[in-house]
Amino acid sequence: MFHPPRPTSANSSHLYRLPQLHRPLQQQNRRLQDPQISSMNSSSSGFNVSSLRYRDSYNTVVAKNVIVLTLGLIINYINGSLIHTFRKHQIFYVNPRYILFIHLVVNDMIQLTSSISLFVLTYNFHRINVSLCCLIMIFTVFTNLNTPFNLAVMAVECYIAICLPLRHAELCTIRRTYILIGLIWAMSAVSILSDLFILLATEPVELFYSTIYCIVDNLFSHPIHVKKKDVSFLVYLVVVWLTLLYTYIKIILAAKTAKASNSTKGDTNKARNTILLHGFQLLLCMLTYVAHLIIKALVYIFPEYYKMIIFASYIIVQMLPRLVSPIVYGLRDNTFRQHLKKYLLCSMRPSIKHGPH
């Protein structure tokens, strides 16, 4: 997730503090920025875009909503097909790799659905109830944090399969896989639930009955939130990158050792490419933390295309990465691809399957 660059005002962190009726009108409106940026979230940045507050034309509003909803339905349909394929075949239940993969797909579907819901609500209604904003934001941040952890666990499983093949069945059991998935959600919960507790401790209860322009820095605006977010994200990303780097180096070394064996070499090269794709996915995840800097530079160069830049950034950073998982795993894996192809063919030609005999 990432949000638009924040105003430079010294009081910007208190723009949604209660009571709202006692704030000057100009101060209340200072953060009513373009609604399409609401579901994009990143660290704070420093240029003022208050002069760019204007509504899109009716045709533009319809077009943007149609584009976002259509892309979301297509991506979720593809991911839903992967989940259905997994659910229908027992062979995937007993393989930790497929379990981790399908968890990543489910996580992507929840993240995309939450993000699109936030986009549609804020783009069309601008301000929404704080309680609703908080609920959607929790799911969005939750799933956003889950992705790097899931990639790290999948990289470790790949490393064990290549470098410790004799111990793979012992170390990568189904029970341990589900325990790791639980730990992934627990680590993400520590981050987002601590933000929620800080919000409850520092804001009056009346806040949850008011309305807000729903972005992370409006909802979690206390300085403790900012410091905690920066430190926790840095620690998480460093740990994940070190894990990917270690597993990649070990697999590269295993590939050099296995050059004499063609069969092993093929498996090792595929594992190495998979780790590289993990790194590519993680780079896409990291875009959410640097997107505000890219947006700032582009808006500075092309200020007249501000709204187009923001919308394109949302599509590229929030939506398109959700397509990576099906391509990396669902299409590259021979076993999964064969079963998925059978499902798609049967769904397109039901008469062949259920026709008269």
N, C-alpha and C positions, 0 to 999 in steps of 0.2 A: 504494500500500500504506500502511496505517497500523496502529499497534499501540496497546495500551491505555496509559493513563497509568501512568508508572513510579513505584515507591515512592519516598518521600522520604528513605529511609535513605542515610546518607553512603557506605555500602559497597555500594550497589545495583549499581554498575558492575562489581563483582567477584564477583557471586553465582555465576557459573559458571566462575570460575577454578579450575584444578586445584591440588592434589588435592582431590577432592570429599569424601572420607571424613573429612577433618580439620576440616570445617566443622560448627558446631553444627547440629542438626536444624532449629531454628527459622529459622536463616539460610538453610538450603538450601530451605526451603519458602516463603520470603518472596515469591518471584516466580512461584509456581505459581498463576497467576490463571486466570480463565475461559478455556477453550481456544478458544472461538469467535472470540477477538480475535487469534489468532495470525497470520492472514494479512492483518491490517490494520496498516499501518506509517506512522508519522509521527514528528515530532520529539518529544522527551521532554516530559513534563508532570509535574505535581507533586502529585497527591493519592494517598493510600494506599488501595488497595482490597483489602488483604490480608484484611480481615474478610469480604469477599464471596466467598471461595473455597468453593464448594460445587458439587456435581454436579447437573445437570439430571435430572429423572425420565426413565425409559425412554421414555415416550411423547414427551416433549419432544425427547429426543435423536433419535429416529426422525423426528419431524416436521421438525426443523431440517435434518437430513441430506437428507431428501426434497426440501424446498424448495430448498436450495442446488443439489443435483444436477439437479433438474428445470429450474430456471432456467438453469443452465449448459448443459444439453443443448439447450434451446430456442434460446438465444442462439448457441451454436456451430453449431446446424443452420442458422440464418438466415445466419450468416457463411459457413458452408461452402457454402451455395447461391450466395452471391455469388462465392465463389472458383471454383466449378464453372462458373458463367455466364461469368466472365472467361476461364477456361481453354478454353472451347468455342468462343469467337468471336474470330477473328483481328483484328477491328476494334479490340479493346481493347489488343492487343499493341503497337500503333504509336502509342498516345496516352499521353504522360507523365502526364496527369491520372489516368487509370484505373490506371496502374502504381502511382502513389503511393497511390491509394485502396486498391488491393488489398493493398499492403504494410501499410497501417494496419489492414486487416481481419485479415490473418494475425497481425500483432503483437497485436491484441486477443484473438485465439483462444489464442495462447500464454500471454498474461498471465492470461486467465480460467482456463485449464486449470491453470496453476501455482498460482494463488490458491486454486482449489477443492481441489486436491490437498493443499495446505498446511492448509486448513481442516479437511478430513476427517481427515487424519492426526493433527493436534494436538487436534481436538475429541474424537476417539474414543480416542486413545492418550496424549494429554497430552504426553509427552516422546518425542522420536524421536532417532535417531542424528544426530550433528552433521554427519557427511559428507553424509547425505541432506538434512538441513536446508540445508546450504550450497549443494548443487546446485540445489534448488528455489528458494532465495532468489535465486541468481544470475539465473535465468530471470525471476523475478518483477520484480526491480529493473531488469534489462536492459530488459524490455518497457515497464515503467512510465516509464523515462526516454526511450524511443524516441518515445512518443506526442507530447509537445510539439514535438520536433524535426520530426517528420513533418508536424504541423499547420503549422509555420512554412514548411517547404518548399512545401507545397500552397498556402499563401497567396501566396508569391512567384510560383509558376507562374500563379496566377489573376491576379495583378497584371500580369505580363508579357503574358498573353493579352488583357487589356483595354487597358492603357496603352501597350503596345509590340507591337501585333498584327503589324506587318510583320517584327519580329525574333523572333517567338515560335518559328517553325520552326527558326531558327538557334540560338537560345539554349536552347530546351527540347528537346534531342534525347534519343533513347532511351538512348544511351550515357551522357550526362551524368546522366540520371535514375537509372540504376543506380549510377553513381559516388556520387551524393548519398545513396542508400540505404546504400551501404557506409560513407560518412562518418558517417551517423546511428548505425549500429551501432558504429563506431569510437569516437565520442564517448561513447556510453553505456558502452562497454567500459572506457574510461579511468577512469570513476567506480567501477564495481563491481569491476573487477580490482584497482584500487589498494586497495580495502577488503580484498580477499582476501589481497593481499601483506602488508598490515599485520597481518592476523590470523595469517598464517604466521610473521611475524617476532616477534610479541609473545606468542604462546601456544605451549605445549608440544605436541608431536605427539600425545600421549595424548588431547588434547581431542577429536580427530576420531574416537576410538573410544568416546567417552562419549555420554551422551544429554543432551538439552537441551529446554527449552520453546522452540519455534522461532519467535522473533520477531527482527526486525532488531537491536533494542537488546540482546538477549541474545547474539546471535551476534557483532555488531560493537560491542563495549562499550568499546573503548579510547577515551580522550578525543580522540585524533587522528581517529578515525572520526567522532565527533560534530561536531568543528569543520570537517572536510573536507566532510561532508555538508551542513551548513548553508550554507557558502560556495558549494559547487558548485551546489546547488539554486537558490540565490538568483541566481547568475550565469546559469544556464540559463533560468530563468523570466523574468528581466529581458530577456534577448536575444530570447526568443520573443515576449513582450508588445510589445516595441518593433517587432519585425518585423510583427506583426499590426496594430499601430496605424498604422505607416507605410503598409502596403499598403491599409488601409481608407481612410485620408485621401486617398491618391492615386486610389483608385477612386471615391470621393465626388466629387472634383474632376473626374474624367473623366466622371462621370454628368452633372454640371452643364454641362460643355462639349458633351455629346452630346445635349442636350435636343431639338435641332432634328431629329435623326434617330431615328425611332421604333424602328427595328430595332436600332440600336446602343444606344439607351436601354434596351431590354429586356434585352440581354445584360449591360449595365453594372449594372442593378439586381439581376439575378440574381447577379452576381459580388459585389456589395456584401452581399447577404444571405448568401452563402456565407461571406464573411469574418466576418460577425457570428456565424454558426454555429461557425466555427473558434474564435472567442472564447468561445462558450458551452462548447465541448468543453474548452478550456483551463481554464475555471473549474471544470469537473468534475474535471479532473486536479489542480487546486490544492486541491480538497477533501481529498485525501489528506494534505496538509501542515497543514491547520487542523482536521481532524476531531477530533483529540484535545482541542482547546479546546472544541468544541461538545459532545463527550461529557462532558467535565469539568463543564460548566455544567448539562447535563441531569441528570447523576447527582447533582449537588449539590441540584437542585430535586426530583428524583424518585428518591431512592436505592433505593426498593423495586422500581423497574423497571430496575435496572442491567443485568441480562442481556438484557432485551428491547431496551434502547437500543443495546447493543453489537451485537446481532444485526441490528437494523434498520439500523444504521450500515454494517455490512458489506455488506448487500444494496444500499443506496443508493449507497455510495461505490465499492465494488469491482465490482459486477455490472451494475447498470443503465446506467452510462456506456458499457458495451460494446455497448449497443443503439443508441447515438447514430449511429455511423458508417453502419450500414445505412440508417437513416432519412434522414440528411443527404444521402448520396450515392446509395445504391442505389435509393431511392424518388423522390428529387427529380430525378435525371437521367433525361431522357426515353429516351435510347438504352439505358441500362442497365436501366431499368424495363421496357422492351418485351421485351428479351431474357430478363430474369429471369422475367417473366410467362409467356413461352413455355415456359421450362424447368419452372416450377412446374406449369403446366397439363399438360405432357407427363408429368411424374412422377406426377401424380394420376390421369391417364387413360392408362396405358401401352397398354391394349387398343386404343385408337383408333390409336395410332402403329404398333403391331406386330401388329394383328389381321389376319385373312385378307383378301385383296384379291378 
